[in-house]
Amino acid sequence: MGTLFGYYLAEHNDVTLVDVRGDVVETINKHGVQIDDLRPHKVLATREPSKAFTTNYLFVFVKAPYTLGAVRPFAGQLNPATPIVSLQNGLGNEEAIKTALGANVPLVIGITNVAAYAVGHGRSRRLGTGTTVVGSGGASTETVRSVQTLLQQAGLECSTAYDIRPHLWGKLLANAAINPVAALLESTNSAIPSDPNAAELARSLALEGAAVAKALRINLPFGDPWEYVRDVIASSVDGRNSMTIDLAARMKTEIDHINGAIVAAGRRTGVPTPYNEAVVRLVKAKENLARE
């Protein structure tokens, strides 16, 4: 996703990509970033966060477990007015960013269903088209709108929401229903609608999440959670979601920030979440097996 957004933003802006992997940095500096078979765009890639301290916007695209560590080097180094933009999956990223940078940081949070998968260092392929919705996590309305304008000028469809929480929870429910099921099946998202057992599990995960959202008095941006999940699957039916990719690569997943976040919120509100708790344990078991 960093490659995808970096590519579009680089059309009219100077873009710096910060990555911890030296081979990725070297390849991007040599060949640029590229989407599909379009012309590559030149960007600066670096392993040094200091090269981005003077940025006008700081976008965070790391996986949720790594947010705190990725953002912490920027503490006290950014212009206090510099917007921080998080379009990451799961819950907990807002808290991690504010822990690292301060509670009053001008944070813009949102969701995106623009999707892509990596095919090489600095190279991604899109999975159809999508939209982005942004709102305030502490930023002013003017700042949120400036992020919207920035993305629109880059050719990305973007809207704003007065209350971003319903959108965050809507995306959370879709991720919670789709990602772990396909990951545990070691399959693309298409396995879910094609198998009645997988479909019923995904449906149960979504309904549990919707019950928790209702207890939190969050009005989801759709009426039927399962219908919404099926629509999301239809738009990415042949795609391998990030949790599937992470498990296959023996990497830590975002399960704690997706299904685990629903379980934690369910405990706070007294809403049972046995299906979500079960898939959290199963995914963690697979993570542990991968380390052996």
PyMOL commands that set and color helices and strands:
alter all, ss='L'
color gray80, all
select helices_A, chain A and resi 2-9+22-31+49-52+64-74+93-101+141-153+165-185+191-194+196-215+225-235+242-248+255-257+259-269+274-291
alter helices_A, ss='H'
color red, helices_A
select strands_A, chain A and resi 16-18+34-35+44-46+58-60+84-86+107-112+116-120+123-126+132-136+158-160
alter strands_A, ss='S'
color yellow, strands_A
deselect
rebuild
show_as cartoon
